[in-house]
Amino acid sequence: MAANGRTNGDYDVCVMGGGPAGTAAATFLQRAGHRCVALEQSTFPRYHIGESLIPHTFGPLERLGLLPKLRESHFPEKFSVRFVSPDGKESNPFYFSEIIPGEMSRTWQVERSEFDQLCLDNARENGVDICSGVAVDEVLFENGRAVGVRTRADENKPREIRAKVVIDATGATTLIGKQLDLREHVPGLNKSAIWSYYRGGHRLEGIDGGETTVFMIADRGWFWYIPLPDDIVSVGIVASPDYLFDEQEEFEPVFLREVERCQPLAQRLTKAERTQPVRGIRRLAYRNRQIAGDGWVMVGDAAAFLDPIYSSGLFLALASAELAAKCVDEALKSGDISAARLGSFAGELTKGIGVIRQLIGAFYDPTFSFRGFLEQFPDQRAALIDCLVGNVLEQDMSSFQAALASMTPPPAW
Ligand SMILES: Cc1cc2nc3c(=O)[nH]c(=O)nc-3n(C[C@H](O)[C@H](O)[C@H](O)COP(=O)(O)OP(=O)(O)OC[C@H]3O[C@@H](n4cnc5c(N)ncnc54)[C@H](O)[C@@H]3O)c2cc1C
């Protein structure tokens, strides 16, 4: 078998998916003394969307030991975010250093093929067995408890790998969510995304050169503009499917039409050439009714994905992996791998994602503005900024949430 010759039943933990969430969970658990295997269907490096980090990713990256590699990488450093209105009016850049001291006040714009490879190599260096090109077909259950997985390798021969705990880190595939019929739409949140890459897009000077620029469009939709290495920029639109696909269904003509319509963005691309095909996702948001069960947990996008507006995906992938790994470690050491024990991180994670859900609702509410919110609740400025940099876990955000709810109805969560 592929995993260092180990035989079935050898693993404490089997992680499905070798993306950032899966490799982080496996790294933390392997370090805690558990034998881990990570099964990844593709062969790295592989393409992935989701390039902009937020400052609070610093903590998990530091504990994973990845900071030295990021510091010496060629990824553009991101110090700020700026918003541009549909008529081209630019906000002042929001510099993270205004509220976060020291090194955490900058983060990175990452090319995911490289970033995910760093995470995967790091897991391997920490002793995780990495099996690439191995897709999981299903999780095996005995008496309602997950006991392992059935995989399909390149040669297409099914094989069983048994483990005490199975971690679903399959991203939007949501393998357990689909197998157990736990996946559902997020009420009131229905957005699509379409994106591509350009070489030679206009770059701002100095420390603004790595900023994320958000170009607002009509219909409360928006474009991201994310500088990447080698003079490449990632450009993508998020908006309601009713708006995007009103005239045509195909991603490319809709994307090119929208770039042309958004003149402040189009001007940055006048000398640029497109380097990749146009890709898209018709329905972004989903969640699962349950994120842990007997013998299994979900981490990262396998648990839920809402919307890219706050660039919280990779932070939540790594943070959820760390929270879950702590519970899995304690559960394995206690010999109790029940849903209650394994899932004791779920409340905190769901609460944090709930705060982000509420902020996403506010962003897309045409009657709401953050400027108006801060005029009415100046004492909530620090809490708002905490949310924007990812400081939403292990915090009581109830007074912030109540203030927000008084100006925009809180969405069902
Ligand atoms: C349009 C868009 C824009 C985004 N922008 C940002 C952004 O700017 N910043 C940000 O932080 N986040 C962003 N995100 C979110 C970010 O991409 C994700 O949150 C992040 O990739 C989650 O990591 P993960 O490890 O949970 O899942 P993934 O990175 O998706 O990794 C899952 C892995 O599991 C593997 N896999 C799947 N099925 C199987 C199987 N059956 N067997 C074995 N392996 C399997 C896949 O090949 C993959 O490698 C964006 C997302 C979208 C859709």
The ligand as a Tripos MOL2 file, in Angstrom:
@<TRIPOS>MOLECULE
LIG
   53    58     1     0     0
SMALL
NO_CHARGES

@<TRIPOS>ATOM
      1 C1        -14.5180   31.9640   -5.2230 C.3       1 LIG1
      2 C2        -13.7590   31.7240   -3.9320 C.ar      1 LIG1
      3 C3        -12.8510   32.6660   -3.4820 C.ar      1 LIG1
      4 C4        -12.1710   32.4500   -2.2920 C.ar      1 LIG1
      5 N1        -11.2850   33.3840   -1.8370 N.ar      1 LIG1
      6 C5        -10.6490   33.2070   -0.6630 C.ar      1 LIG1
      7 C6         -9.7080   34.1430   -0.1790 C.ar      1 LIG1
      8 O1         -9.4280   35.1690   -0.8130 O.2       1 LIG1
      9 N2         -9.1230   33.8950    1.0170 N.ar      1 LIG1
     10 C7         -9.3810   32.7660    1.7310 C.ar      1 LIG1
     11 O2         -8.8260   32.6020    2.8280 O.2       1 LIG1
     12 N3        -10.2330   31.8470    1.2780 N.ar      1 LIG1
     13 C8        -10.8800   32.0250    0.1030 C.ar      1 LIG1
     14 N4        -11.7240   31.0830   -0.3540 N.ar      1 LIG1
     15 C9        -11.9560   29.8880    0.4660 C.3       1 LIG1
     16 C10       -10.7730   28.9140    0.4410 C.3       1 LIG1
     17 O3        -10.4850   28.5650   -0.8750 O.3       1 LIG1
     18 C11       -11.1430   27.6820    1.2630 C.3       1 LIG1
     19 O4        -11.7250   28.0880    2.4720 O.3       1 LIG1
     20 C12        -9.9500   26.7730    1.5510 C.3       1 LIG1
     21 O5         -9.4230   26.2420    0.3720 O.3       1 LIG1
     22 C13       -10.3990   25.6230    2.4680 C.3       1 LIG1
     23 O6         -9.3810   24.6940    2.6570 O.3       1 LIG1
     24 P1         -9.7380   23.1510    2.9020 P.3       1 LIG1
     25 O7         -8.4730   22.4690    3.1980 O.co2     1 LIG1
     26 O8        -10.8670   23.0480    3.8410 O.co2     1 LIG1
     27 O9        -10.3340   22.6460    1.5090 O.3       1 LIG1
     28 P2         -9.5780   22.5180    0.1050 P.3       1 LIG1
     29 O10        -8.5120   23.5280    0.0120 O.co2     1 LIG1
     30 O11       -10.6460   22.5220   -0.9280 O.co2     1 LIG1
     31 O12        -8.8980   21.0960    0.1660 O.3       1 LIG1
     32 C14        -9.6600   19.9230    0.0710 C.3       1 LIG1
     33 C15        -8.8030   18.8440   -0.5410 C.3       1 LIG1
     34 O13        -9.5210   17.6120   -0.4790 O.3       1 LIG1
     35 C16        -9.2770   16.8950   -1.6710 C.3       1 LIG1
     36 N5        -10.3990   15.9510   -1.8590 N.ar      1 LIG1
     37 C17       -11.6770   16.2450   -2.1790 C.ar      1 LIG1
     38 N6        -12.4060   15.1120   -2.2610 N.ar      1 LIG1
     39 C18       -11.5680   14.0960   -1.9610 C.ar      1 LIG1
     40 C19       -11.7410   12.6790   -1.8840 C.ar      1 LIG1
     41 N7        -12.9280   12.1010   -2.1100 N.pl3     1 LIG1
     42 N8        -10.6590   11.9260   -1.5520 N.ar      1 LIG1
     43 C20        -9.4490   12.5040   -1.3210 C.ar      1 LIG1
     44 N9         -9.2390   13.8380   -1.4090 N.ar      1 LIG1
     45 C21       -10.2900   14.6200   -1.7130 C.ar      1 LIG1
     46 C22        -9.2170   17.9680   -2.7420 C.3       1 LIG1
     47 O14        -8.5060   17.5220   -3.8810 O.3       1 LIG1
     48 C23        -8.4990   19.0920   -2.0050 C.3       1 LIG1
     49 O15        -7.1010   19.0610   -2.2180 O.3       1 LIG1
     50 C24       -12.4070   31.2650   -1.5460 C.ar      1 LIG1
     51 C25       -13.3020   30.3070   -2.0210 C.ar      1 LIG1
     52 C26       -13.9830   30.5320   -3.1940 C.ar      1 LIG1
     53 C27       -14.9640   29.4900   -3.6760 C.3       1 LIG1
@<TRIPOS>BOND
     1     1     2 1
     2     2     3 ar
     3     2    52 ar
     4     3     4 ar
     5     4     5 ar
     6     4    50 ar
     7     5     6 ar
     8     6     7 ar
     9     6    13 1
    10     7     8 2
    11     7     9 ar
    12     9    10 ar
    13    10    11 2
    14    10    12 ar
    15    12    13 ar
    16    13    14 ar
    17    14    15 1
    18    14    50 ar
    19    15    16 1
    20    16    17 1
    21    16    18 1
    22    18    19 1
    23    18    20 1
    24    20    21 1
    25    20    22 1
    26    22    23 1
    27    23    24 1
    28    24    25 2
    29    24    26 1
    30    24    27 1
    31    27    28 1
    32    28    29 2
    33    28    30 1
    34    28    31 1
    35    31    32 1
    36    32    33 1
    37    33    34 1
    38    33    48 1
    39    34    35 1
    40    35    36 1
    41    35    46 1
    42    36    37 ar
    43    36    45 ar
    44    37    38 ar
    45    38    39 ar
    46    39    40 ar
    47    39    45 ar
    48    40    41 1
    49    40    42 ar
    50    42    43 ar
    51    43    44 ar
    52    44    45 ar
    53    46    47 1
    54    46    48 1
    55    48    49 1
    56    50    51 ar
    57    51    52 ar
    58    52    53 1
@<TRIPOS>SUBSTRUCTURE
     1 LIG1         1 GROUP 0 **** ****
